[in-house]
Amino acid sequence: MAEKDQSPNPRPITVDESKTVSSYANFCRVTGSPEELIVDFGMNSQPMGQNEKPVDISQRIVLNFYTAKRLLHALHVSVQRHEEVFGKIETDIQKRVVPRESK
């Protein structure tokens, strides 16, 4: 008779947030190589399509594809829950802009 797998219960991962720095981004760019993804975050001060000033990149995160896939799933679940409560998130800024009425 084969023995049952006696692997111990996995311990929860502990996280130390004491050195965490938060920043805001309204711009994200993803590039990569066969081994990793590079995700740049920054502030676009001209979100309406004007390209007079460059986007200031303030954070770069490099991920292997395993971590990227876990992040993709976590973000998908989080956005899905948000939309269930608050409604669809429209990413096309032209569809969100309300035209001004001329007087």
C-alpha positions as CSV (number, residue, x, y, z in Angstrom):
1,M,0.0,0.0,0.0
2,A,1.4,3.4,-1.0
3,E,1.9,6.0,1.7
4,K,0.0,9.2,1.5
5,D,2.0,12.4,0.7
6,Q,3.0,13.7,4.1
7,S,4.1,17.1,3.0
8,P,3.7,19.7,5.7
9,N,1.2,22.5,5.4
10,P,2.8,25.5,3.7
11,R,3.6,28.4,6.0
12,P,2.2,31.8,5.1
13,I,4.8,34.2,3.7
14,T,5.7,37.1,6.0
15,V,6.2,40.5,4.5
16,D,8.3,43.4,5.9
17,E,6.8,46.7,4.7
18,S,8.9,48.9,6.9
19,K,11.1,50.2,4.0
20,T,8.3,50.5,1.4
21,V,8.1,53.7,-0.6
22,S,4.9,54.5,-2.4
23,S,4.6,56.5,-5.5
24,Y,1.8,57.3,-8.0
25,A,1.9,56.5,-11.7
26,N,-0.5,57.3,-14.5
27,F,1.8,55.8,-17.2
28,C,3.1,52.3,-17.6
29,R,5.4,50.8,-20.3
30,V,6.2,47.1,-20.6
31,T,9.2,45.9,-22.5
32,G,11.3,42.7,-22.1
33,S,13.5,40.0,-23.3
34,P,13.1,36.2,-23.5
35,E,14.0,35.9,-19.8
36,E,12.2,38.8,-18.2
37,L,9.7,41.6,-18.4
38,I,10.7,45.2,-17.6
39,V,7.8,47.4,-16.4
40,D,8.4,51.2,-16.2
41,F,6.1,53.4,-14.2
42,G,6.0,57.2,-14.4
43,M,4.0,60.4,-14.5
44,N,2.6,61.7,-17.7
45,S,1.7,65.4,-17.1
46,Q,0.0,65.6,-20.5
47,P,-2.4,62.7,-20.5
48,M,-4.6,64.1,-23.4
49,G,-2.1,63.0,-26.1
50,Q,0.1,66.1,-26.2
51,N,3.8,65.1,-26.5
52,E,5.6,68.3,-25.7
53,K,7.3,67.0,-22.5
54,P,8.7,63.5,-22.0
55,V,7.1,61.1,-19.5
56,D,9.1,61.0,-16.3
57,I,9.9,57.4,-15.4
58,S,10.3,57.0,-11.7
59,Q,10.2,53.3,-11.0
60,R,11.4,50.2,-13.0
61,I,10.4,46.7,-11.9
62,V,12.1,43.7,-13.6
63,L,10.1,40.5,-13.3
64,N,10.7,36.9,-14.4
65,F,7.7,35.5,-16.4
66,Y,6.5,33.3,-13.5
67,T,6.2,36.4,-11.2
68,A,4.7,38.4,-14.1
69,K,2.0,35.7,-14.6
70,R,1.1,35.7,-10.9
71,L,0.9,39.5,-11.0
72,L,-1.3,39.4,-14.1
73,H,-3.7,37.1,-12.3
74,A,-3.7,39.2,-9.1
75,L,-4.4,42.4,-11.1
76,H,-7.1,40.7,-13.2
77,V,-8.9,39.5,-10.0
78,S,-8.6,42.9,-8.3
79,V,-9.9,44.9,-11.3
80,Q,-12.7,42.4,-11.9
81,R,-13.9,42.8,-8.2
82,H,-13.7,46.6,-8.5
83,E,-15.8,46.6,-11.7
84,E,-18.4,44.3,-10.1
85,V,-18.9,46.9,-7.4
86,F,-18.3,50.2,-9.2
87,G,-19.0,49.4,-12.9
88,K,-16.8,49.1,-16.0
89,I,-13.6,51.0,-16.1
90,E,-13.2,52.8,-19.4
91,T,-9.5,53.0,-20.5
92,D,-10.1,55.1,-23.6
93,I,-9.8,58.6,-22.4
94,Q,-11.7,60.0,-25.4
95,K,-14.8,58.0,-24.2
96,R,-14.4,59.4,-20.7
97,V,-14.1,63.1,-21.6
98,V,-17.3,65.1,-21.4
99,P,-17.4,67.8,-24.1
100,R,-18.0,71.4,-22.8
101,E,-21.1,73.1,-23.9
102,S,-20.5,76.3,-25.8
103,K,-22.2,79.4,-24.6
